[in-house]
């Protein structure tokens, strides 16, 4: 009796273990679900920062008549290069803004060109808002407001650029104007979703691992982190898959002409790129933070590229945070702040420069100046 009971309990335990194992979601599946849910969001706020983490240039192999001169040149070049790279590493490029796909598409971005090194910190920010439904670009307050003075009544208003304006549309070009169509923007977002999901789905699940969260990642809303480290072949395939999906969708939506499409296809064809890529080492690493709603809260990506001889190497780091899903918040609001056409700004600026200044005025001033100098002497 006891042996039979023990046997039945063992069967129940095995069944529960198997059931639990079947319902456990792997890191690979967690990431795919999170990517899919994130792309399906109607909008979000984002913060992104990109910097160069590593850069190596080939050594100067300039011929010289003597070993001493060659050594001196190499030392001098190495010193200048080292100082230049140190300055370059101090720069970063930031993007902060919001995207809304719910009704008419709106996209806000503040471009932040930032330098921070050796107790020197400088930043230039350019805030823009683009309304796809009206093809209108708005620029918020920047240092340009100081350069281009406006009337007192227009202070605080956004500067408006209507892409339908003949001058602007001519400067942008017919092909580029197609990218600002609302339906095309939705198609491109769908293409990015399909390409990204396919690219990560095609990667073997052994490349995905769950790793512990840092305190900062928890503070940013992540409850799970998936680490993806790709070798050379997987890294190249990931980029080619996403690029191919984007090109195909842009061509099908008539954003790209047949001629341009043919030239762009080279960028996603492994056979045609093989001669260029055979001497390139590429490695991609990602850390995806997933929030409690199953969406991507943070992405930290590392791109490391070099040639086979490692004479040249480049490392790029990007950290992107996402929040306010389906309820994005915008800092630029044309309805509340008002806006003025960019031509009005130029007209106000032009008022400070007289169009016609009589030459007699300059002659009189010059003669008067000479007279004053003579009197002084």
Secondary structure as GFF3:
##gff-version 3
##sequence-region A 1 377
A	DSSP	alpha_helix	2	23	.	.	.	ID=ss1
A	DSSP	alpha_helix	27	39	.	.	.	ID=ss2
A	DSSP	beta_strand	43	56	.	.	.	ID=ss3
A	DSSP	alpha_helix	67	89	.	.	.	ID=ss4
A	DSSP	beta_strand	91	100	.	.	.	ID=ss5
A	DSSP	beta_strand	106	117	.	.	.	ID=ss6
A	DSSP	beta_strand	120	131	.	.	.	ID=ss7
A	DSSP	beta_strand	136	139	.	.	.	ID=ss8
A	DSSP	alpha_helix	144	147	.	.	.	ID=ss9
A	DSSP	three_ten_helix	152	154	.	.	.	ID=ss10
A	DSSP	beta_strand	158	162	.	.	.	ID=ss11
A	DSSP	alpha_helix	166	172	.	.	.	ID=ss12
A	DSSP	alpha_helix	174	177	.	.	.	ID=ss13
A	DSSP	three_ten_helix	178	180	.	.	.	ID=ss14
A	DSSP	alpha_helix	182	201	.	.	.	ID=ss15
A	DSSP	three_ten_helix	205	207	.	.	.	ID=ss16
A	DSSP	beta_strand	208	211	.	.	.	ID=ss17
A	DSSP	alpha_helix	215	219	.	.	.	ID=ss18
A	DSSP	beta_strand	222	230	.	.	.	ID=ss19
A	DSSP	alpha_helix	232	252	.	.	.	ID=ss20
A	DSSP	alpha_helix	258	264	.	.	.	ID=ss21
A	DSSP	three_ten_helix	265	268	.	.	.	ID=ss22
A	DSSP	alpha_helix	270	277	.	.	.	ID=ss23
A	DSSP	beta_strand	280	291	.	.	.	ID=ss24
A	DSSP	beta_strand	296	307	.	.	.	ID=ss25
A	DSSP	beta_strand	313	323	.	.	.	ID=ss26
A	DSSP	alpha_helix	334	337	.	.	.	ID=ss27
A	DSSP	beta_strand	339	341	.	.	.	ID=ss28
A	DSSP	alpha_helix	342	350	.	.	.	ID=ss29
A	DSSP	alpha_helix	359	376	.	.	.	ID=ss30
###
